[in-house]
Amino acid sequence: MGNGGSASTASHFATDLMHCSLINHRPIIRAISLSDNISLITAIGNDKGYEYVFSHQLERVADKGDILMAISASGNSKNLIEAFKTARKMGVTTVALLGFDGGKMTKMADHVIHVRTPKGEYGPVEDTHLFLDHMLSFYMGLVLNSETSK
């Protein structure tokens, strides 16, 4: 999940995870982007408030032991923070890809990858997050494929 440019990276990452981790044409890693369903996002935003657009979805799709990844340059978006609070209550592991000074999410996430940049330098943060998406999904696919084919 993410907002703005990070939303497109979240969507791209979910696609890569599903596409790069196949055994017998079935995904080993099942992934969705909570940023993708604009009709649902606007319904939740309108009815409950924009800060709940991800936590509301998470309550309906996640199970204990799942992983929630947030992608954010600032690490301070209310809707991402709310989703991390919900994830903690549900027993969902949290991972944050962050930029700038890391923001509030640095202390909330179970695992953090922080691309430290001056505040407002979105380009380098977003480019690095996309690079990490490609690197992680490719290598996760390789590792999982090699483990399941033994």
N, CA, C and O of each residue as an XYZ file, in Angstrom:
600
protein
N       0.850     -1.180      0.000
C       0.000      0.000      0.000
C       0.884      1.227      0.000
O       2.007      1.208      0.505
N       0.361      2.289     -0.572
C       1.060      3.558     -0.603
C       0.156      4.617     -1.192
O      -0.929      4.317     -1.691
N       0.605      5.850     -1.131
C      -0.131      6.989     -1.679
C       0.676      7.607     -2.816
O       1.906      7.558     -2.811
N      -0.019      8.186     -3.785
C       0.666      8.874     -4.876
C       1.584      7.946     -5.656
O       1.180      6.856     -6.060
N       2.835      8.387     -5.869
C       3.807      7.560     -6.586
C       4.049      6.234     -5.886
O       4.299      5.221     -6.539
N       3.978      6.235     -4.566
C       4.170      4.993     -3.804
C       3.021      4.016     -4.038
O       3.212      2.806     -3.916
N       1.833      4.516     -4.371
C       0.707      3.640     -4.709
C       1.013      2.864     -5.984
O       0.716      1.673     -6.081
N       1.611      3.545     -6.964
C       1.950      2.839     -8.203
C       3.059      1.825     -7.956
O       3.065      0.759     -8.572
N       3.997      2.138     -7.067
C       5.036      1.166     -6.724
C       4.431     -0.031     -6.005
O       4.834     -1.167     -6.256
N       3.467      0.203     -5.110
C       2.792     -0.897     -4.408
C       2.076     -1.809     -5.406
O       2.138     -3.033     -5.294
N       1.409     -1.211     -6.366
C       0.719     -1.983     -7.390
C       1.719     -2.796     -8.217
O       1.504     -3.977     -8.491
N       2.792     -2.154     -8.599
C       3.845     -2.800     -9.394
C       4.462     -3.960     -8.601
O       4.697     -5.037     -9.148
N       4.722     -3.729     -7.308
C       5.331     -4.748     -6.463
C       4.412     -5.967     -6.337
O       4.872     -7.103     -6.456
N       3.130     -5.741     -6.100
C       2.176     -6.859     -5.996
C       2.147     -7.661     -7.294
O       2.095     -8.891     -7.270
N       2.180     -6.967     -8.415
C       2.211     -7.643     -9.716
C       3.470     -8.486     -9.848
O       3.402     -9.650    -10.242
N       4.616     -7.904     -9.521
C       5.876     -8.634     -9.634
C       5.912     -9.850     -8.714
O       6.394    -10.910     -9.114
N       5.411     -9.714     -7.491
C       5.402    -10.848     -6.571
C       4.540    -11.988     -7.107
O       4.929    -13.153     -7.024
N       3.385    -11.659     -7.651
C       2.492    -12.687     -8.186
C       3.053    -13.309     -9.458
O       2.873    -14.503     -9.699
N       3.723    -12.517    -10.261
C       4.196    -12.974    -11.569
C       5.532    -13.712    -11.484
O       5.781    -14.625    -12.271
N       6.387    -13.333    -10.548
C       7.745    -13.898    -10.488
C       7.872    -15.102     -9.585
O       8.950    -15.693     -9.517
N       6.842    -15.485     -8.904
C       6.949    -16.597     -7.948
C       5.972    -17.712     -8.313
O       5.087    -18.058     -7.531
N       6.144    -18.260     -9.496
C       5.205    -19.269     -9.975
C       5.781    -20.681     -9.907
O       6.943    -20.903    -10.247
N       4.967    -21.621     -9.470
C       5.265    -23.054     -9.551
C       4.023    -23.694    -10.157
O       2.913    -23.514     -9.656
N       4.217    -24.429    -11.221
C       3.090    -25.057    -11.922
C       2.010    -24.024    -12.240
O       0.818    -24.301    -12.107
N       2.432    -22.843    -12.655
C       1.539    -21.757    -13.073
C       0.665    -21.217    -11.944
O      -0.350    -20.571    -12.205
N       1.047    -21.473    -10.693
C       0.322    -20.924     -9.543
C       1.281    -20.080     -8.729
O       2.441    -20.456     -8.559
N       0.819    -18.948     -8.223
C       1.728    -18.095     -7.442
C       2.069    -18.717     -6.086
O       1.199    -19.240     -5.390
N       3.347    -18.648     -5.731
C       3.790    -19.068     -4.408
C       3.468    -17.947     -3.422
O       3.057    -18.189     -2.287
N       3.664    -16.735     -3.883
C       3.359    -15.568     -3.065
C       2.072    -14.964     -3.607
O       1.999    -14.588     -4.777
N       1.066    -14.872     -2.760
C      -0.168    -14.198     -3.163
C      -0.096    -12.775     -2.645
O       0.129    -12.552     -1.456
N      -0.284    -11.826     -3.523
C      -0.141    -10.422     -3.144
C      -1.226     -9.586     -3.801
O      -1.629     -9.840     -4.936
N      -1.690     -8.585     -3.067
C      -2.598     -7.596     -3.629
C      -2.105     -6.217     -3.191
O      -1.427     -6.075     -2.173
N      -2.455     -5.234     -3.964
C      -2.164     -3.861     -3.574
C      -3.450     -3.234     -3.048
O      -4.456     -3.175     -3.755
N      -3.409     -2.772     -1.812
C      -4.577     -2.116     -1.229
C      -4.803     -0.732     -1.839
O      -5.790     -0.066     -1.528
N      -3.892     -0.307     -2.702
C      -4.010      0.992     -3.369
C      -4.751      0.904     -4.703
O      -4.995      1.934     -5.332
N      -5.110     -0.292     -5.144
C      -5.594     -0.472     -6.515
C      -7.084     -0.254     -6.757
O      -7.456      0.156     -7.856
N      -7.940     -0.508     -5.792
C      -9.381     -0.473     -6.044
C      -9.931      0.927     -5.737
O     -10.342      1.211     -4.612
N      -9.931      1.783     -6.745
C     -10.316      3.193     -6.551
C     -11.772      3.323     -6.104
O     -12.096      4.227     -5.334
N     -12.642      2.448     -6.566
C     -14.045      2.515     -6.133
C     -14.160      2.231     -4.642
O     -14.883      2.924     -3.926
N     -13.447      1.211     -4.178
C     -13.470      0.878     -2.756
C     -12.787      1.962     -1.924
O     -13.282      2.331     -0.859
N     -11.666      2.466     -2.400
C     -10.940      3.518     -1.674
C     -11.815      4.754     -1.500
O     -11.872      5.325     -0.411
N     -12.494      5.168     -2.559
C     -13.323      6.370     -2.447
C     -14.577      6.117     -1.609
O     -15.053      7.027     -0.931
N     -15.123      4.887     -1.646
C     -16.275      4.567     -0.796
C     -15.871      4.624      0.679
O     -16.574      5.221      1.494
N     -14.745      4.006      1.018
C     -14.275      4.024      2.412
C     -13.935      5.450      2.823
O     -14.300      5.892      3.912
N     -13.231      6.173      1.944
C     -12.871      7.558      2.241
C     -14.092      8.418      2.496
O     -14.102      9.235      3.417
N     -15.116      8.239      1.687
C     -16.345      9.011      1.825
C     -17.135      8.636      3.078
O     -17.635      9.510      3.786
N     -17.245      7.345      3.347
C     -18.098      6.870      4.438
C     -17.407      6.839      5.798
O     -18.050      7.082      6.819
N     -16.115      6.544      5.826
C     -15.408      6.366      7.096
C     -14.311      7.401      7.317
O     -13.999      7.744      8.457
N     -13.724      7.900      6.226
C     -12.618      8.838      6.311
C     -11.396      8.280      5.597
O     -11.133      7.078      5.639
N     -10.663      9.157      4.948
C      -9.522      8.735      4.136
C      -8.455      8.018      4.966
O      -7.723      7.185      4.434
N      -8.357      8.325      6.243
C      -7.346      7.680      7.093
C      -7.612      6.184      7.268
O      -6.742      5.462      7.754
N      -8.789      5.710      6.882
C      -9.144      4.296      7.052
C      -9.178      3.504      5.739
O      -9.608      2.351      5.736
N      -8.738      4.093      4.634
C      -8.869      3.403      3.340
C      -8.061      2.111      3.262
O      -8.422      1.209      2.507
N      -6.988      2.006      4.017
C      -6.196      0.773      3.999
C      -6.544     -0.153      5.163
O      -6.629     -1.367      4.978
N      -6.745      0.396      6.348
C      -7.055     -0.447      7.513
C      -8.385     -1.174      7.321
O      -8.518     -2.336      7.705
N      -9.361     -0.499      6.733
C     -10.671     -1.109      6.496
C     -10.534     -2.313      5.551
O     -11.137     -3.361      5.779
N      -9.739     -2.149      4.495
C      -9.505     -3.264      3.565
C      -8.737     -4.390      4.246
O      -9.058     -5.567      4.080
N      -7.717     -4.012      5.015
C      -6.869     -4.990      5.684
C      -7.692     -5.912      6.581
O      -7.468     -7.122      6.607
N      -8.636     -5.340      7.308
C      -9.493     -6.136      8.192
C     -10.263     -7.209      7.422
O     -10.645     -8.229      7.994
N     -10.486     -6.986      6.152
C     -11.292     -7.901      5.350
C     -10.486     -8.914      4.552
O     -11.034     -9.928      4.118
N      -9.195     -8.662      4.350
C      -8.420     -9.574      3.503
C      -7.247    -10.246      4.206
O      -6.749    -11.259      3.714
N      -6.790     -9.721      5.336
C      -5.576    -10.247      5.965
C      -5.890    -11.276      7.038
O      -6.944    -11.252      7.673
N      -4.939    -12.175      7.212
C      -4.994    -13.174      8.271
C      -3.737    -13.059      9.119
O      -2.715    -12.543      8.665
N      -3.817    -13.536     10.334
C      -2.645    -13.571     11.206
C      -1.510    -14.279     10.463
O      -1.717    -15.326      9.849
N      -0.316    -13.698     10.525
C       0.834    -14.278      9.848
C       1.091    -13.694      8.465
O       2.150    -13.932      7.885
N       0.139    -12.934      7.927
C       0.363    -12.261      6.652
C       1.358    -11.126      6.846
O       1.715    -10.776      7.971
N       1.794    -10.566      5.741
C       2.731     -9.438      5.754
C       2.073     -8.249      5.070
O       1.522     -8.374      3.977
N       2.137     -7.105      5.720
C       1.652     -5.846      5.149
C       2.852     -4.970      4.883
O       3.639     -4.692      5.788
N       3.000     -4.527      3.628
C       4.099     -3.647      3.271
C       3.559     -2.270      2.928
O       2.651     -2.124      2.110
N       4.134     -1.270      3.569
C       3.800      0.122      3.266
C       4.984      0.754      2.559
O       6.134      0.544      2.942
N       4.698      1.523      1.535
C       5.723      2.244      0.789
C       5.400      3.722      0.929
O       4.319      4.169      0.546
N       6.341      4.479      1.479
C       6.079      5.886      1.774
C       7.371      6.687      1.805
O       8.350      6.262      2.418
N       7.380      7.830      1.156
C       8.546      8.710      1.233
C       8.641      9.332      2.627
O       9.722      9.370      3.215
N       7.525      9.814      3.155
C       7.561     10.536      4.438
C       7.461      9.630      5.657
O       8.044      9.927      6.700
N       6.730      8.531      5.533
C       6.496      7.677      6.687
C       5.504      8.251      7.682
O       5.425      7.787      8.819
N       4.743      9.256      7.263
C       3.818      9.933      8.178
C       2.364      9.950      7.713
O       1.541     10.629      8.327
N       2.029      9.236      6.665
C       0.655      9.261      6.146
C      -0.296      8.599      7.129
O      -0.070      7.472      7.569
N      -1.369      9.318      7.470
C      -2.317      8.824      8.470
C      -2.931      7.486      8.073
O      -3.134      6.622      8.927
N      -3.229      7.305      6.778
C      -3.879      6.057      6.365
C      -2.922      4.861      6.462
O      -3.366      3.743      6.722
N      -1.629      5.079      6.257
C      -0.656      3.998      6.409
C      -0.438      3.672      7.890
O      -0.345      2.506      8.273
N      -0.361      4.703      8.701
C      -0.190      4.524     10.146
C      -1.388      3.775     10.735
O      -1.214      2.878     11.560
N      -2.589      4.138     10.317
C      -3.809      3.458     10.789
C      -3.772      1.986     10.395
O      -4.150      1.124     11.188
N      -3.320      1.690      9.180
C      -3.235      0.295      8.731
C      -2.211     -0.483      9.552
O      -2.434     -1.656      9.852
N      -1.088      0.144      9.925
C      -0.094     -0.530     10.759
C      -0.659     -0.818     12.151
O      -0.363     -1.863     12.730
N      -1.459      0.086     12.688
C      -2.107     -0.154     13.991
C      -3.041     -1.365     13.889
O      -3.057     -2.225     14.769
N      -3.807     -1.417     12.818
C      -4.727     -2.533     12.597
C      -3.950     -3.835     12.419
O      -4.327     -4.872     12.965
N      -2.871     -3.772     11.655
C      -2.047     -4.960     11.420
C      -1.522     -5.524     12.733
O      -1.550     -6.737     12.943
N      -1.048     -4.657     13.613
C      -0.514     -5.108     14.910
C      -1.598     -5.853     15.692
O      -1.334     -6.906     16.272
N      -2.822     -5.303     15.706
C      -3.929     -5.951     16.422
C      -4.271     -7.322     15.820
O      -4.710     -8.228     16.527
N      -4.063     -7.458     14.512
C      -4.426     -8.684     13.811
C      -3.310     -9.725     13.778
O      -3.533    -10.848     13.326
N      -2.127     -9.379     14.243
C      -0.997    -10.310     14.166
C      -0.377    -10.375     12.791
O       0.200    -11.393     12.411
N      -0.495     -9.285     12.038
C       0.085     -9.173     10.702
C       1.449     -8.488     10.830
O       1.567     -7.446     11.475
N       2.466     -9.071     10.222
C       3.809     -8.499     10.236
C       3.848     -7.280      9.332
O       3.268     -7.290      8.247
N       4.534     -6.222      9.777
C       4.604     -4.991      8.994
C       6.021     -4.733      8.492
O       7.004     -4.924      9.208
N       6.091     -4.297      7.244
C       7.345     -3.916      6.594
C       7.138     -2.526      6.007
O       6.113     -2.264      5.377
N       8.100     -1.638      6.209
C       7.991     -0.279      5.681
C       9.192      0.034      4.806
O      10.340     -0.109      5.228
N       8.913      0.465      3.580
C       9.923      1.044      2.697
C       9.754      2.550      2.823
O       8.736      3.095      2.397
N      10.733      3.224      3.399
C      10.591      4.634      3.743
C      11.684      5.487      3.117
O      12.705      4.980      2.653
N      11.444      6.799      3.117
C      12.422      7.775      2.647
C      12.557      8.894      3.649
O      12.146      8.766      4.802
N      13.148     10.016      3.196
C      13.367     11.203      4.021
C      13.969     10.806      5.373
O      14.992     10.123      5.414
N      13.343     11.228      6.483
C      13.874     10.857      7.808
C      13.186      9.603      8.368
O      13.450      9.201      9.501
N      12.311      8.995      7.573
C      11.615      7.771      7.985
C      10.276      8.012      8.641
O       9.403      7.145      8.597
N      10.095      9.175      9.252
C       8.819      9.520      9.862
C       8.412      8.592     10.992
O       9.233      7.853     11.536
N       7.140      8.642     11.335
C       6.575      7.880     12.455
C       6.627      6.370     12.220
O       6.729      5.587     13.164
N       6.555      5.978     10.954
C       6.477      4.547     10.656
C       7.780      3.812     10.966
O       7.779      2.590     11.111
N       8.878      4.536     11.068
C      10.158      3.901     11.404
C      10.052      3.133     12.709
O      10.604      2.040     12.843
N       9.344      3.706     13.669
C       9.211      3.076     14.984
C       8.045      2.098     15.054
O       7.962      1.307     15.994
N       7.152      2.140     14.085
C       5.966      1.282     14.117
C       6.172     -0.054     13.405
O       5.541     -1.050     13.759
N       7.039     -0.079     12.420
C       7.192     -1.256     11.556
C       8.005     -2.349     12.232
O       8.922     -2.077     13.005
N       7.653     -3.582     11.926
C       8.461     -4.711     12.384
C       9.800     -4.745     11.650
O      10.827     -5.101     12.228
N       9.777     -4.372     10.377
C      10.986     -4.361      9.544
C      10.974     -3.078      8.711
O       9.938     -2.692      8.170
N      12.124     -2.425      8.613
C      12.223     -1.150      7.904
C      13.363     -1.196      6.896
O      14.464     -1.653      7.201
N      13.082     -0.720      5.703
C      14.123     -0.411      4.723
C      14.006      1.091      4.499
O      13.001      1.576      3.981
N      15.034      1.813      4.892
C      14.972      3.277      4.903
C      15.964      3.844      3.896
O      17.169      3.607      3.982
N      15.429      4.598      2.942
C      16.236      5.316      1.961
C      16.328      6.757      2.452
O      15.458      7.579      2.163
N      17.375      7.048      3.185
C      17.524      8.374      3.807
C      17.872      9.406      2.725
O      18.874      9.283      2.021
N      17.010     10.428      2.618
C      17.223     11.519      1.668
C      16.755     12.818      2.316
O      16.043     12.793      3.320
N      17.153     13.945      1.745
C      16.587     15.208      2.240
C      15.076     15.215      2.019
O      14.577     14.666      1.036
N      14.358     15.843      2.946
C      12.903     15.950      2.833
C      12.539     16.605      1.506
O      13.127     17.614      1.116
N      11.573     16.024      0.827
C      11.106     16.556     -0.449
C      11.779     15.956     -1.673
O      11.367     16.243     -2.797
N      12.797     15.135     -1.488
C      13.494     14.491     -2.615
C      12.774     13.191     -2.988
O      13.274     12.095     -2.735
N      11.604     13.334     -3.587
C      10.773     12.179     -3.916
C      11.395     11.278     -4.973
O      11.345     10.055     -4.850
N      11.974     11.864     -5.999
C      12.513     11.081     -7.112
C      13.479      9.996     -6.668
O      13.260      8.827     -6.985
N      14.547     10.339     -5.941
C      15.488      9.296     -5.507
C      14.848      8.236     -4.609
O      15.189      7.057     -4.703
N      13.921      8.652     -3.738
C      13.246      7.695     -2.853
C      12.391      6.747     -3.682
O      12.494      5.529     -3.536
N      11.552      7.296     -4.549
C      10.651      6.456     -5.336
C      11.416      5.553     -6.296
O      11.042      4.396     -6.484
N      12.481      6.068     -6.904
C      13.304      5.232     -7.791
C      13.931      4.075     -7.026
O      13.956      2.946     -7.517
N      14.435      4.345     -5.836
C      15.058      3.295     -5.032
C      14.027      2.286     -4.568
O      14.304      1.086     -4.551
N      12.848      2.746     -4.194
C      11.791      1.814     -3.784
C      11.412      0.891     -4.947
O      11.196     -0.303     -4.738
N      11.328      1.422     -6.150
C      11.002      0.585     -7.306
C      12.125     -0.412     -7.589
O      11.861     -1.570     -7.913
N      13.369      0.033     -7.468
C      14.504     -0.876     -7.622
C      14.413     -2.009     -6.596
O      14.615     -3.175     -6.936
N      14.107     -1.664     -5.344
C      13.977     -2.677     -4.296
C      12.837     -3.644     -4.599
O      12.950     -4.840     -4.328
N      11.742     -3.134     -5.158
C      10.629     -3.991     -5.588
C      11.145     -5.041     -6.556
O      10.894     -6.233     -6.375
N      11.866     -4.607     -7.581
C      12.361     -5.546     -8.589
C      13.351     -6.535     -7.989
O      13.282     -7.731     -8.271
N      14.253     -6.051     -7.180
C      15.257     -6.912     -6.572
C      14.603     -7.937     -5.642
O      14.885     -9.132     -5.739
N      13.729     -7.474     -4.739
C      13.096     -8.376     -3.776
C      12.186     -9.401     -4.446
O      12.236    -10.584     -4.111
N      11.361     -8.958     -5.385
C      10.434     -9.908     -6.010
C      11.179    -10.928     -6.856
O      10.808    -12.102     -6.878
N      12.222    -10.500     -7.549
C      13.006    -11.430     -8.366
C      13.693    -12.480     -7.488
O      13.599    -13.679     -7.751
N      14.378    -12.019     -6.454
C      15.118    -12.955     -5.615
C      14.210    -13.795     -4.728
O      14.538    -14.944     -4.432
N      13.084    -13.254     -4.301
C      12.132    -14.066     -3.548
C      11.595    -15.179     -4.437
O      11.438    -16.318     -3.998
N      11.316    -14.840     -5.684
C      10.858    -15.845     -6.643
C      11.899    -16.924     -6.862
O      11.563    -18.107     -6.908
N      13.161    -16.536     -6.997
C      14.235    -17.525     -7.175
C      14.361    -18.444     -5.973
O      14.437    -19.664     -6.118
N      14.383    -17.854     -4.789
C      14.539    -18.643     -3.566
C      13.359    -19.589     -3.390
O      13.551    -20.777     -3.130
N      12.155    -19.080     -3.526
C      10.979    -19.921     -3.325
C      10.878    -21.007     -4.397
O      10.506    -22.143     -4.102
N      11.209    -20.655     -5.637
C      11.174    -21.651     -6.705
C      12.185    -22.768     -6.449
O      11.878    -23.939     -6.673
N      13.382    -22.422     -5.983
C      14.402    -23.442     -5.734
C      14.024    -24.308     -4.533
O      14.298    -25.508     -4.531
N      13.402    -23.722     -3.520
C      13.009    -24.504     -2.340
C      11.860    -25.457     -2.629
O      11.829    -26.567     -2.096
N      10.916    -25.041     -3.466
C       9.748    -25.898     -3.739
C      10.028    -26.923     -4.811
O       9.261    -27.874     -4.959
N      11.100    -26.764     -5.564
C      11.386    -27.748     -6.616
C      12.337    -28.843     -6.131
O      12.752    -29.695     -6.916
N      12.684    -28.823     -4.837
C      13.565    -29.873     -4.283
C      12.789    -31.142     -4.013
O      13.361    -32.128     -3.549
